[in-house]
Amino acid sequence: MTHQHPILVINCSGKIGSRVAANLAALAVPHRGVSRRTAIRFDWQDETTWPAALAGTKAAFVSFVPDLAAPEALPIMQRFVEAAREAGLTKLVLLTGRGEIGAIAAENVVRASGLAWTVVRAAWFNQNFSEGHLLDSVFEGHLYMPAADRAEPFVDAGDIADVATAALLDDVHNGQIYDVTGPDLLTFHQAAALLAAATGRPYQYVPVTLDEFHAGLVEALGVEWADLLRTVADETLDGRNSWVGDGVQRAIGRQPHAFADFCAQAYASGSWSQAA
Ligand SMILES: NC(=O)c1ccc[n+]([C@@H]2O[C@H](COP(=O)([O-])OP(=O)(O)OC[C@H]3O[C@@H](n4cnc5c(N)ncnc54)[C@H](OP(=O)(O)O)[C@@H]3O)[C@@H](O)[C@H]2O)c1
């Protein structure tokens, strides 16, 4: 297949977007990665940056930050889809989170856009522990989460990116919603034990209530972030997502990577070298 138009990769510095861009680069597919720091800037909070990023592209990987659970996400996504249509795009591949009310709302906007679409609806990323907001907890040795003993099918960022890349490149994925999860349901106790074994350092999951979780975050990150992370936790860790999806298998015909494999790989690549 030839690609006359670059594929737009929004949030090319993020955990998933960086991997989508790397996949496209490895396949020599023309693409335009954008974030607030690229030469062609893209800022979700500044729609004057959108036309230049969209210009000349036909398909886009869409990753909203900080999270589709944010209160401003829906109106921004509505305006973005309108801008994409006006710019002549024909296809959107949207990254969302399983169980989130705001994610479903954004999915509905994209599904009703009249453009071709694929939804990549992901579980909690493994890489939250190595590149994301849970990295510090690995160094500190304690993971405070309001998940009780409920299980989550943590998924690898590489698997999510592979599904998104396939969706960008092949119209067979148009109109599909892929529930992308890892192969195993793990409690946070089990995930912490696997991380402790990989790093050789103590790492303990401490179940907390939603209110305790929120109070700790207010202190560390301020009210806005605390409110957002409380919403995400409330909507994803209450048990509704405690099932394994088949999105990776359906989209790309292979099994997703196990959490233990992620731990070994992240350790080997030095993700937790401060903790080692
Ligand atoms: N983490 C999870 O477990 C999980 C699970 C399911 C779904 N999701 C979804 O995944 C998406 C996040 O993807 P991710 O984790 O790959 O992203 P990420 O790693 O959190 O992305 C971080 C990057 O976003 C860029 N950024 C920050 N504010 C921006 C803005 N206003 N406009 C444009 N770029 C901005 C920053 O790059 P620059 O400084 O270069 O701009 C930053 O490096 C969210 O929609 C979330 O709902 C996450």
The ligand as a Gaussian input file, in Angstrom:
#p B3LYP/6-31G(d) Opt

LIG

0 1
 N       -2.702000       5.247000      31.393000
 C       -3.606000       4.299000      31.249000
 O       -3.576000       3.255000      31.925000
 C       -4.708000       4.472000      30.228000
 C       -5.610000       3.407000      30.028000
 C       -6.586000       3.534000      29.029000
 C       -6.637000       4.697000      28.258000
 N       -5.763000       5.709000      28.504000
 C       -5.843000       6.918000      27.674000
 O       -4.591000       7.147000      27.059000
 C       -4.486000       8.550000      26.758000
 C       -3.115000       9.015000      27.177000
 O       -2.174000       8.312000      26.389000
 P       -0.686000       8.169000      26.871000
 O       -0.643000       7.552000      28.236000
 O        0.059000       7.510000      25.749000
 O       -0.266000       9.692000      26.984000
 P        0.815000      10.263000      27.953000
 O        2.004000       9.366000      27.978000
 O        0.159000      10.618000      29.250000
 O        1.162000      11.609000      27.190000
 C        2.024000      12.503000      27.784000
 C        2.351000      13.563000      26.754000
 O        1.182000      14.306000      26.426000
 C        1.613000      15.544000      25.903000
 N        0.636000      16.563000      26.275000
 C        0.331000      16.973000      27.525000
 N       -0.607000      17.945000      27.480000
 C       -0.891000      18.133000      26.160000
 C       -1.776000      18.999000      25.471000
 N       -2.538000      19.906000      26.103000
 N       -1.829000      18.910000      24.123000
 C       -1.063000      18.042000      23.445000
 N       -0.195000      17.201000      24.046000
 C       -0.109000      17.261000      25.394000
 C        2.976000      15.816000      26.530000
 O        3.908000      15.937000      25.490000
 P        4.427000      17.399000      25.037000
 O        4.958000      18.050000      26.277000
 O        5.447000      17.044000      24.020000
 O        3.229000      18.092000      24.475000
 C        3.308000      14.574000      27.312000
 O        4.627000      14.121000      27.103000
 C       -5.603000       9.245000      27.537000
 O       -6.625000       9.616000      26.631000
 C       -6.110000       8.167000      28.478000
 O       -7.477000       8.292000      28.733000
 C       -4.796000       5.613000      29.454000

